[in-house]
Amino acid sequence: CQNAVVAKLEAELRQAEAEKDVYHQHLIKLSAKHDQVLPESQFMDEIKEAEREEAELAAQLAQIEHERHQLQKDLLECQREAQELERRETQYWEEYNQYSLELQT
């Protein structure tokens, strides 16, 4: 269960790193465009596009944060289950050893 949670978090990390690379490429493009003077209408179109992208990315971020929170809850549950299984295994072996000793006497 922990492996699945870790794998999912690693996949999200890879996705976030890929997005970071895309943002970096856009930053380079914007830096190159910085020297150019745009007509006001084109400038306003770019602002609207940037605002649209920002809203979309904010929604994606909110979704990822929700999933991350859920995965953290799942991880805690898996850890609790693992502890319970360890406790039960220890109890089993104690009872088994006690029973074996009783049979020998």
Secondary structure, 3 states (H helix, E strand, C coil): CHHHHHHHHHHHHHHHHHHHHHHHHHHHHHHHHCCCCCCHHHHHHHHHHHHHHHHHHHHHHHHHHHHHHHHHHHHHHHHHHHHHHHHHHHHHHHHHHHHHHHHHC
